[in-house]
Amino acid sequence: MKRKKLPFSKEQINIITENYPTPFHIYEEKGMVEYAEKFNNAFSWNQGFKEYYAIKAAPNPYLMKILRNLDFGIDCSSLTELVFAEKMGMSGAEIMFTSNDTTAAEFQKAIELGAIINLDDISHIDFLEKQAGLPELVCFRYNPGALKDGNIIIGNPEDSKYGFTREQLFDGYKILKEKGVKRFGIHTMVASNELDPDYFVETAEIIFELIAELSEKLDISFEFANLGGGIGIPYKSEHKQVDLEYMSKGIKNLYNKIITGNGLKPLKLFFESGRAITGPFGYLVSTVLHIKETYKKYIGLDASMHNLMRPALYGAYHHITVLGKEGKDCNQLYDVTGSLCENNDKFAINRLLPETKPGDLVVIHDAGAHGHSMGFNYNGKLRSAELLLRKNGEVVQIRRAETIEDHFATLDFNALPDFEV
Ligand SMILES: Cc1ncc(COP(=O)(O)O)c(C=O)c1O
């Protein structure tokens, strides 16, 4: 297997660790910005195109500020994420609210911020109306069921909890129209980490045809189609990055044929990608604490699955580089573990790596999405810091590490003497 490259050297990381102890996540601004610009350029043919960064991927205000500067919006799915958007000073059409099993407080906040509301279920029309009132513009999430294959992360569309059936879409937009809603959008997201660009072209075809049919049957017009997130990234060095130009060209041909060809109003295209935007540009840097040899050989890191749980959760592959040993033979078979009391706490199983020693620095690649953000506190583990490698080579801390005081902040030990047992 080919080795993946890094945007920093061992010497640079050694200097960084003088100020910031491992483990930490470090994001590379240059790579992220170049990719974001490539995304925008690929769809520049579409008037009103917008990518709403799925903030769940890496909810850091500094990363969001960089992306917002490139005209990205934010895709939120919870109250906290909406408040994050509010704290960023974002409002209105800059925010897409794609939630499911939504609370009244979440809808109320979304309405207060003027966010675009993407409903997950037909029953949410009434719920939203009662709890927060219906906005002028409403979007529905479509689940195409058997029309599309899913994958291991998101499951088969028919088994997935998300979205409206086709029939419900026709009923739902009719209800909205009767209730006086005038502006409509449609959304779908049926895959996660999908590397085949044709998958997204096929999805666009399903959505465009549906728009044509809904528009005709219900006499309504659509302002936008949100094609969701789910663009995959090359976690393995032999994987190929999704060709955005190719994908965009395929979608444009269908747009011309189905949307323009049917005389429909111009349609804005949206995405709500997270993984593709920050995933490849984030790295988890960790120090080897111990090498253990029993029935197998183990590299014990100072990072655990609470820093990056994808390998434990999905058996996901993340490339690993032992810093400074890039040129050495990968001739030792290791399990690379964290310290949780949980046997799944492994970043890699049976991974060939160069001979590794305590004190070596290890970099886990592609940790910039669903990495730090999926962190948790089991065993009282603390979330690590987030750093940013700026375009000019400077390194800034964009989130401090949690402290033990942060961890205990929700507990009142002072009240224990009054607690009778
Ligand atoms: C509704 C919704 N939108 C967007 C995303 C972002 O997906 P990805 O990070 O795979 O692009 C997700 C991911 O879980 C999602 O659930």
The ligand as an SDF file (V2000), in Angstrom:
LIG
                    3D

 16 16  0  0  0  0  0  0  0  0999 V2000
  -28.4380   15.3230    7.2530 C   0  0  0  0  0  0  0  0  0  0  0  0
  -26.9850   15.2840    7.0310 C   0  0  0  0  0  0  0  0  0  0  0  0
  -26.4300   16.1770    6.2090 N   0  0  0  0  0  0  0  0  0  0  0  0
  -25.1070   16.1860    5.9580 C   0  0  0  0  0  0  0  0  0  0  0  0
  -24.2730   15.2780    6.5550 C   0  0  0  0  0  0  0  0  0  0  0  0
  -22.8280   15.3390    6.2330 C   0  0  0  0  0  0  0  0  0  0  0  0
  -22.4080   14.1840    5.6330 O   0  0  0  0  0  0  0  0  0  0  0  0
  -20.8950   14.0080    5.1720 P   0  0  0  0  0  0  0  0  0  0  0  0
  -20.0580   14.4860    6.3120 O   0  0  0  0  0  0  0  0  0  0  0  0
  -20.7690   12.5620    4.9090 O   0  0  0  0  0  0  0  0  0  0  0  0
  -20.7160   14.8410    3.9570 O   0  0  0  0  0  0  0  0  0  0  0  0
  -24.7980   14.3070    7.4170 C   0  0  0  0  0  0  0  0  0  0  0  0
  -23.9090   13.3220    8.0650 C   0  0  0  0  0  0  0  0  0  0  0  0
  -24.2090   12.5730    8.9230 O   0  0  0  0  0  0  0  0  0  0  0  0
  -26.1840   14.3100    7.6600 C   0  0  0  0  0  0  0  0  0  0  0  0
  -26.7390   13.4260    8.4870 O   0  0  0  0  0  0  0  0  0  0  0  0
  1  2  1  0
  2  3  1  0
  2 15  2  0
  3  4  2  0
  4  5  1  0
  5  6  1  0
  5 12  2  0
  6  7  1  0
  7  8  1  0
  8  9  2  0
  8 10  1  0
  8 11  1  0
 12 13  1  0
 12 15  1  0
 13 14  2  0
 15 16  1  0
M  END
$$$$
